[in-house]
Amino acid sequence: MSTLAREKTSIRSHWRRNLQLRLIILTFVISTSVLSIVGVLLVNQVTSGLLEAKQQSALTEATAARLEVQRLLDASDVGLVAPNNTRLVDSVITALAVRAGSPGIYDALFLSDPDLVGVPERGTKLISEASIPESLRTAIRERDRQAWAYSELIYEGGVTSPGLVVGSPVSIPRVGAYELYLLFPLDDEQRTIDLVRQGVAATGIILLVSLMVLAWFVTARVTDPVREAAEIAVQIASGDLDRRMQVNGEDDIARLAGSFNEMATSLQSQIIRLESLSQVQQQFVSDVSHELRTPLTTVRMASEMIYNARADFDPDMARSAELLRNQVDRFDLLLSDLLEMSKIDAGASPLDSAAIDLTAVTETILRDNEEIAAEHSTQFKFASSGDTTVTADKRRVSRIIRNLVVNAIEHCDGTNVEVEILGNESCVSISVRDHGQGIAVEDLSRVFGRFWRADPARQRTLGGTGLGLSISAEDAALHGGIIDVWGAPNEGAQFVLTLPRIELGAISVVAISAGAP
C-alpha cells in the first residue's frame, strides 16, 4: 500500500472514530454556509439601497440639468443674430460644470447626433466618449427620452471608475438634435460597499471562530464523558473491574456517568458471583471426575474380565459381554468429553504451547486410523506443501485433527477421505474432505452444536459422543484459529482448520459456507 493510500485510510478511520471532529466540521460547514448566505444577502441589500438612492438623485439632477440646458439653448435663439455654435456648446458645458460644483458631482458630455457633420462637441474633465455605452445612445435617439445605464467611466490617461450615465435628448435651434450625458462617478458608493463587505467578512469570521470555539466546548462536554466511558469500558472488559467514571453535577451527562457506574458495579458483582460459581463448578468437576473415575475403573476391570471369558458363555451372553465392554468404553469417552467441555466453559483450559509440525502430527493420526478406515472401506489421500510448523498445544491440535478425520470416516460411505495441508507466511490450514452423504445447507450452522447429529436415525459406527466437533471448535478458538465447514447433500463435506503460526488467543469464530470448497 502506498503512503498516500495509507494516509487516506488513516484519515477515513480517524473521521469515522472521532465524533467530536465530525460534529465540529459539520458545525463549520453549516455555519460557513449560513454566514455566507446572510453576508451575501446583506451586501446585496446595502448595494441595492445605495445604488437606488444614487440612481434616484442622479435622475432628478439630470432632469433639472436638461431643463436648464434647454432653456439656455432656447434663449440663444431670441436675439437678432444667431450665436456661434462653438461658443454656444462651450457655454452649455460651462453652465453644467458650474452646476456640478467643485468637486463636481458629475461630468458632462454634450454630443451631436451622428447625422450632424462638422458641429462642435464638448465634455468636462477630459472624460472619454467611450464611457457611454452604444446601446444607451441608440435608446435615446430611438425613444427621444431620458435613459440611463451603469458603465465604466473612462478618462484620458487610462483612469477608470464605476459610474452611472444618464442621457437626455436636447435640441439646438437652427443646428439640430444633440445628446446631453451626465456621468455620475460611484467611487464613494463603491468605497461604502467595500467597507460594508469587509465589515461583513470580518464579522462573519469572528462569528465563525466563536461558533467553532462554542462547538468545540459543547461537543467536548458531550464527547469527553463518552470517550471516558468507552476507555473505562475497555479497561473493565480487560479485567480492571474497579474503574468508575467521575460524576460532576446533576445534568444529563452526570446522570449518564452515574448510570454507567451503577452498571459497572452490577457487572462487577455479577462477574464476582460467576467467578465464585466457576470455582464451585471447577471443584464440582474435579470431585465428579474423581468420584466417577473410581467406580468406572472397577466396572471397566469387571467388564474386561467378563469379556475375556466370553468364550465360555453361550452366544447371547458373549454378545452381552461385547456390548458391555463397548458401552463402558463409550461411557469413559463421554465422561472425558464432558469433563473437557466443563473445563472449557469454566475457562480452565490453559494451553501448553510449543512448536509442532502439523504434517508429522497428521501423518501419525492417519496411521493410527488406517485400520478403522479399512473397516469402512475407505482410504486416505494425503498431501502437504509449504512450511507447516505452528506454535500450538499439540494435544489439543491432535484432538481436532483426529475428530475431523474420524468424522470423515464415519460419513464417507466408502469413498476416499482427502487430507491436505497448506502453509503460508501467517498460518497453516488442514483440509479434511469426504464425498459421503454431505450436510444440508440449513444444518451447517448447527454442525458444531453439542450432541447435534445431521441424521438422528443414522447409527454411530465409531462410538462418538456428539461432542467432538464442538470441542474441536473450542480448541481452535483457544489458539486464535478457525474451522470452516462446507457441505451439500450427497456431495460430501469439507472441514478446514486454520491455525496462526503464532498463538493469537481465543479470537476466532466458526465460519460456515454453503458454496463449493
Buried (B, 14 or more C-beta within 10 A) or exposed (E): EEEEEEEEEEEEEEEEEBEBBBBBBEBBEEBEEBBBEBBEEBBEEBBEEBBEEBBEEBBEBBBEBBEBBBEBBEEBEEEEEEBEBEEBBBBBBEBBBEBBEEEBBBBBBBBBBEEBEEBBBBBBBEBBEEBBBEEBBEBBBEEEEBBBBEBEBBBEEEEEBBBBBBBBBBBBBEBEBBBBBBBBBBEEBBEBBEEBBEBBBEBBEEBBEEBBEEBBEBBBEBBEBBBBBEEBBEEBEEEEBEBBBEBEEEEEBBEBBBEBBEEBEEBBEEBEEEEEEBEEBBEEBBEBBEEBBEEBEEBBEEBBEBBEEBEEEEEEEBEBBEEBBEBBEBBBBBBBBBBBBBBBBBEBBEBEBEEBBBBEBBBEBBEEBEEBBEEBEBBBEBEBEEEBBBBBBBEBBBBBBBBBBBBBBBBBBEBBBBBBBBBEEEBBBBBBBBBBBBBBBEBBEEBBBEEBEBEEEEEEEBEBBBBBBBBBBBBBBBBBBBBBBBBBEEBBBBBBBBBBBEBBEBEBEBEBBBEEB
